[in-house]
Every structure is written in structure tokens, then in C-alpha cells.
Amino acid sequence: MPREFSAGVVIYRMENGEPQYLILQHERGHWDFVKGNLEKNEKVRDTMIRETAEETGIQDLKFEDGFENKISYFYRRSGKTVYKEVIFHLAQTQTKQVKISYEHVAYEWVNYQEALKKLSFENSRKTLRKAHKIIMKNKKV
């Protein structure tokens, strides 16, 4: 069975003291975070930075220590089942303007509750819940 390894980023920016999360809509209609496959000899963090720049134009990521979430799932490609693992990190940006790539049809900055409603997959919602807890904990410090 083919295997894929990807890296993704839960990107947020603070607005009026509350986190706003960046979610992207793919051509097939689903909403998710920035993510992409690791290229040969590429480190996970390098993939996150590259994919964020390619998919959004954002280049000022500040990664949060203490957050890593790994998800896995199966999907079908060319009639074959593919096993995919994705490692997510959490990063803050000051950038509001997004320039989406050809891979996406829309983007939104949304609050936590709206993100939970819009994200298409439970794995993504679980990742968001973990990330939001870290942000809110750090915010109170």
C-alpha cells in the first residue's frame, strides 16, 4: 500500500484578543488547514514553511513550542488505497492578506467556533481543539 507523509500548520492571528484561524477550501469543496507532502530530504518544519508560503503567501510564521499533533487516514488515488500521516504544528502570523494557490478556491479567517463548524474532517477538528487549548493557556500567562 502506498504511504504519504505530510506536514501541516494550524495558522492563527490575534484580533481583538481572540485567535482567528486560517482555513482553506480545496477544489473538491472541503475545508482544511495548510498542509503538503514532504519532499525528498526535507525536514518537517521546512515543509510547513514552504507549504504555507506556496498555499497562502504567508512568510512570517512564529511557531508555538509544545504543540504537535499527528493524524493518519486512508484515501483513494487512481484506484489504490493510500495511507497518509500528517504532522501538524501551530504557528502565529501577523499577516492578514492571503494569496491562495491554484490548489484552493477560497480562504477564511474564522474564530474557533466557526472553524469547528467549517472544517470538513473530524481529524482537523481534533487538531484545532488541541491547538486552541494551547493558545488560550498561553494567552492567560
GUTORMI-177311 format. One record per residue (C-alpha): residue number from 1; residue in three letters; x, y, z. Coordinates in pm, 1 decimal, always signed. Layout:
% residues N
kevo nr = NUM rest = ALA px = X py = Y pz = Z
...
***
This chain:
% residues 141
kevo nr = 1 rest = MET px = +0.0 py = +0.0 pz = +0.0
kevo nr = 2 rest = PRO px = +138.3 py = +341.7 pz = -92.0
kevo nr = 3 rest = ARG px = +224.8 py = +572.1 pz = +200.1
kevo nr = 4 rest = GLU px = +245.7 py = +950.2 pz = +213.6
kevo nr = 5 rest = PHE px = +392.5 py = +1177.9 pz = +476.4
kevo nr = 6 rest = SER px = +280.5 py = +1538.0 pz = +504.5
kevo nr = 7 rest = ALA px = +326.0 py = +1834.6 pz = +732.3
kevo nr = 8 rest = GLY px = +64.9 py = +2095.2 pz = +810.0
kevo nr = 9 rest = VAL px = +18.8 py = +2410.8 pz = +1009.6
kevo nr = 10 rest = VAL px = -265.8 py = +2543.4 pz = +1220.5
kevo nr = 11 rest = ILE px = -215.3 py = +2913.4 pz = +1147.2
kevo nr = 12 rest = TYR px = -375.0 py = +3182.5 pz = +1358.6
kevo nr = 13 rest = ARG px = -355.2 py = +3554.8 pz = +1414.2
kevo nr = 14 rest = MET px = -485.5 py = +3751.9 pz = +1708.4
kevo nr = 15 rest = GLU px = -765.9 py = +4000.0 pz = +1652.0
kevo nr = 16 rest = ASN px = -919.5 py = +4188.8 pz = +1943.3
kevo nr = 17 rest = GLY px = -757.3 py = +3944.2 pz = +2183.7
kevo nr = 18 rest = GLU px = -903.6 py = +3634.0 pz = +2019.0
kevo nr = 19 rest = PRO px = -744.0 py = +3386.6 pz = +1778.1
kevo nr = 20 rest = GLN px = -862.4 py = +3382.8 pz = +1418.0
kevo nr = 21 rest = TYR px = -777.2 py = +3060.8 pz = +1233.0
kevo nr = 22 rest = LEU px = -687.1 py = +3031.5 pz = +866.6
kevo nr = 23 rest = ILE px = -874.9 py = +2762.4 pz = +679.5
kevo nr = 24 rest = LEU px = -853.5 py = +2686.9 pz = +309.4
kevo nr = 25 rest = GLN px = -1118.0 py = +2546.8 pz = +77.0
kevo nr = 26 rest = HIS px = -994.1 py = +2287.0 pz = -170.0
kevo nr = 27 rest = GLU px = -1126.6 py = +2243.6 pz = -523.0
kevo nr = 28 rest = ARG px = -1331.3 py = +1943.1 pz = -412.5
kevo nr = 29 rest = GLY px = -1508.4 py = +2161.4 pz = -156.5
kevo nr = 30 rest = HIS px = -1361.1 py = +2053.3 pz = +175.2
kevo nr = 31 rest = TRP px = -1210.6 py = +2297.4 pz = +426.8
kevo nr = 32 rest = ASP px = -881.0 py = +2224.4 pz = +599.9
kevo nr = 33 rest = PHE px = -550.7 py = +2369.8 pz = +720.0
kevo nr = 34 rest = VAL px = -234.2 py = +2429.9 pz = +518.4
kevo nr = 35 rest = LYS px = -58.3 py = +2100.6 pz = +451.0
kevo nr = 36 rest = GLY px = +153.7 py = +1925.1 pz = +194.4
kevo nr = 37 rest = ASN px = +379.6 py = +1630.1 pz = +126.6
kevo nr = 38 rest = LEU px = +738.2 py = +1624.2 pz = +245.7
kevo nr = 39 rest = GLU px = +980.4 py = +1647.5 pz = -41.5
kevo nr = 40 rest = LYS px = +1286.3 py = +1425.0 pz = -58.8
kevo nr = 41 rest = ASN px = +1536.6 py = +1508.0 pz = +219.3
kevo nr = 42 rest = GLU px = +1310.9 py = +1785.6 pz = +351.2
kevo nr = 43 rest = LYS px = +1262.7 py = +1834.2 pz = +725.2
kevo nr = 44 rest = VAL px = +909.4 py = +1857.9 pz = +866.2
kevo nr = 45 rest = ARG px = +940.3 py = +2223.2 pz = +971.1
kevo nr = 46 rest = ASP px = +1084.9 py = +2315.2 pz = +630.5
kevo nr = 47 rest = THR px = +782.9 py = +2154.0 pz = +463.6
kevo nr = 48 rest = MET px = +549.8 py = +2357.8 pz = +685.5
kevo nr = 49 rest = ILE px = +722.4 py = +2683.5 pz = +596.5
kevo nr = 50 rest = ARG px = +735.0 py = +2601.0 pz = +223.3
kevo nr = 51 rest = GLU px = +373.4 py = +2483.5 pz = +203.1
kevo nr = 52 rest = THR px = +248.8 py = +2789.1 pz = +392.0
kevo nr = 53 rest = ALA px = +432.7 py = +3022.2 pz = +154.5
kevo nr = 54 rest = GLU px = +313.0 py = +2829.7 pz = -153.2
kevo nr = 55 rest = GLU px = -50.8 py = +2794.1 pz = -44.6
kevo nr = 56 rest = THR px = -104.4 py = +3132.1 pz = +124.4
kevo nr = 57 rest = GLY px = +187.3 py = +3367.6 pz = +59.6
kevo nr = 58 rest = ILE px = +238.6 py = +3396.5 pz = +436.9
kevo nr = 59 rest = GLN px = +604.9 py = +3409.1 pz = +536.1
kevo nr = 60 rest = ASP px = +608.8 py = +3539.3 pz = +894.6
kevo nr = 61 rest = LEU px = +521.7 py = +3225.1 pz = +1090.1
kevo nr = 62 rest = LYS px = +611.7 py = +3215.3 pz = +1457.6
kevo nr = 63 rest = PHE px = +586.2 py = +2853.5 pz = +1572.2
kevo nr = 64 rest = GLU px = +449.0 py = +2773.1 pz = +1918.2
kevo nr = 65 rest = ASP px = +655.1 py = +2537.5 pz = +2130.3
kevo nr = 66 rest = GLY px = +482.2 py = +2237.3 pz = +2279.5
kevo nr = 67 rest = PHE px = +230.1 py = +2163.4 pz = +2006.4
kevo nr = 68 rest = GLU px = +249.6 py = +1871.0 pz = +1770.4
kevo nr = 69 rest = ASN px = -43.6 py = +1664.5 pz = +1654.4
kevo nr = 70 rest = LYS px = -16.0 py = +1364.3 pz = +1426.2
kevo nr = 71 rest = ILE px = -313.9 py = +1234.1 pz = +1233.5
kevo nr = 72 rest = SER px = -346.5 py = +945.8 pz = +991.1
kevo nr = 73 rest = TYR px = -607.5 py = +839.1 pz = +742.3
kevo nr = 74 rest = PHE px = -666.3 py = +644.7 pz = +422.7
kevo nr = 75 rest = TYR px = -778.6 py = +782.7 pz = +90.2
kevo nr = 76 rest = ARG px = -808.3 py = +656.4 pz = -267.4
kevo nr = 77 rest = ARG px = -590.2 py = +772.3 pz = -555.1
kevo nr = 78 rest = SER px = -600.1 py = +617.1 pz = -900.8
kevo nr = 79 rest = GLY px = -794.5 py = +319.1 pz = -766.7
kevo nr = 80 rest = LYS px = -543.0 py = +247.9 pz = -488.8
kevo nr = 81 rest = THR px = -577.5 py = +297.3 pz = -116.1
kevo nr = 82 rest = VAL px = -312.3 py = +533.2 pz = +22.4
kevo nr = 83 rest = TYR px = -214.0 py = +555.0 pz = +389.3
kevo nr = 84 rest = LYS px = -132.0 py = +913.8 pz = +487.6
kevo nr = 85 rest = GLU px = +26.1 py = +1058.8 pz = +801.8
kevo nr = 86 rest = VAL px = +25.2 py = +1431.3 pz = +870.4
kevo nr = 87 rest = ILE px = +213.2 py = +1612.2 pz = +1146.4
kevo nr = 88 rest = PHE px = +68.0 py = +1949.7 pz = +1244.8
kevo nr = 89 rest = HIS px = +238.6 py = +2231.9 pz = +1428.7
kevo nr = 90 rest = LEU px = +86.4 py = +2556.9 pz = +1549.7
kevo nr = 91 rest = ALA px = +206.3 py = +2896.8 pz = +1428.2
kevo nr = 92 rest = GLN px = +104.2 py = +3257.5 pz = +1466.3
kevo nr = 93 rest = THR px = +120.0 py = +3518.5 pz = +1192.6
kevo nr = 94 rest = GLN px = +68.4 py = +3893.3 pz = +1174.8
kevo nr = 95 rest = THR px = -31.2 py = +3868.0 pz = +807.4
kevo nr = 96 rest = LYS px = -398.6 py = +3911.1 pz = +725.7
kevo nr = 97 rest = GLN px = -379.9 py = +3918.8 pz = +344.8
kevo nr = 98 rest = VAL px = -368.5 py = +3571.4 pz = +190.5
kevo nr = 99 rest = LYS px = -280.8 py = +3481.0 pz = -168.8
kevo nr = 100 rest = ILE px = -418.3 py = +3132.2 pz = -225.6
kevo nr = 101 rest = SER px = -255.6 py = +2892.0 pz = -467.8
kevo nr = 102 rest = TYR px = -412.2 py = +2706.5 pz = -758.4
kevo nr = 103 rest = GLU px = -484.3 py = +2419.9 pz = -514.7
kevo nr = 104 rest = HIS px = -753.1 py = +2620.1 pz = -335.1
kevo nr = 105 rest = VAL px = -1064.2 py = +2814.2 pz = -426.2
kevo nr = 106 rest = ALA px = -1117.0 py = +3017.6 pz = -108.5
kevo nr = 107 rest = TYR px = -982.6 py = +3101.3 pz = +234.4
kevo nr = 108 rest = GLU px = -1129.5 py = +3244.1 pz = +552.2
kevo nr = 109 rest = TRP px = -1004.6 py = +3375.4 pz = +883.1
kevo nr = 110 rest = VAL px = -1256.5 py = +3241.8 pz = +1134.7
kevo nr = 111 rest = ASN px = -1294.7 py = +3226.1 pz = +1509.4
kevo nr = 112 rest = TYR px = -1272.2 py = +2899.5 pz = +1699.6
kevo nr = 113 rest = GLN px = -1644.4 py = +2812.6 pz = +1689.0
kevo nr = 114 rest = GLU px = -1674.3 py = +2896.8 pz = +1319.6
kevo nr = 115 rest = ALA px = -1363.8 py = +2690.4 pz = +1240.9
kevo nr = 116 rest = LEU px = -1511.2 py = +2389.4 pz = +1420.9
kevo nr = 117 rest = LYS px = -1824.7 py = +2421.2 pz = +1205.9
kevo nr = 118 rest = LYS px = -1643.9 py = +2473.0 pz = +874.9
kevo nr = 119 rest = LEU px = -1361.5 py = +2219.1 pz = +896.2
kevo nr = 120 rest = SER px = -1465.5 py = +1915.8 pz = +695.0
kevo nr = 121 rest = PHE px = -1288.3 py = +1638.3 pz = +883.9
kevo nr = 122 rest = GLU px = -1301.2 py = +1524.8 pz = +1245.6
kevo nr = 123 rest = ASN px = -921.2 py = +1481.5 pz = +1248.8
kevo nr = 124 rest = SER px = -890.5 py = +1852.1 pz = +1168.1
kevo nr = 125 rest = ARG px = -1141.8 py = +1949.3 pz = +1435.8
kevo nr = 126 rest = LYS px = -947.5 py = +1744.7 pz = +1694.6
kevo nr = 127 rest = THR px = -625.7 py = +1917.2 pz = +1587.7
kevo nr = 128 rest = LEU px = -795.6 py = +2257.1 pz = +1621.8
kevo nr = 129 rest = ARG px = -926.4 py = +2174.5 pz = +1970.6
kevo nr = 130 rest = LYS px = -573.3 py = +2088.5 pz = +2087.3
kevo nr = 131 rest = ALA px = -424.7 py = +2399.2 pz = +1926.2
kevo nr = 132 rest = HIS px = -692.9 py = +2626.3 pz = +2073.7
kevo nr = 133 rest = LYS px = -624.0 py = +2494.5 pz = +2424.7
kevo nr = 134 rest = ILE px = -254.6 py = +2583.2 pz = +2388.4
kevo nr = 135 rest = ILE px = -333.4 py = +2934.3 pz = +2261.0
kevo nr = 136 rest = MET px = -582.7 py = +3003.8 pz = +2539.7
kevo nr = 137 rest = LYS px = -346.8 py = +2868.0 pz = +2805.3
kevo nr = 138 rest = ASN px = -58.4 py = +3083.2 pz = +2676.9
kevo nr = 139 rest = LYS px = -286.9 py = +3386.1 pz = +2648.8
kevo nr = 140 rest = LYS px = -357.0 py = +3372.6 pz = +3024.8
kevo nr = 141 rest = VAL px = +11.4 py = +3362.8 pz = +3115.8
***
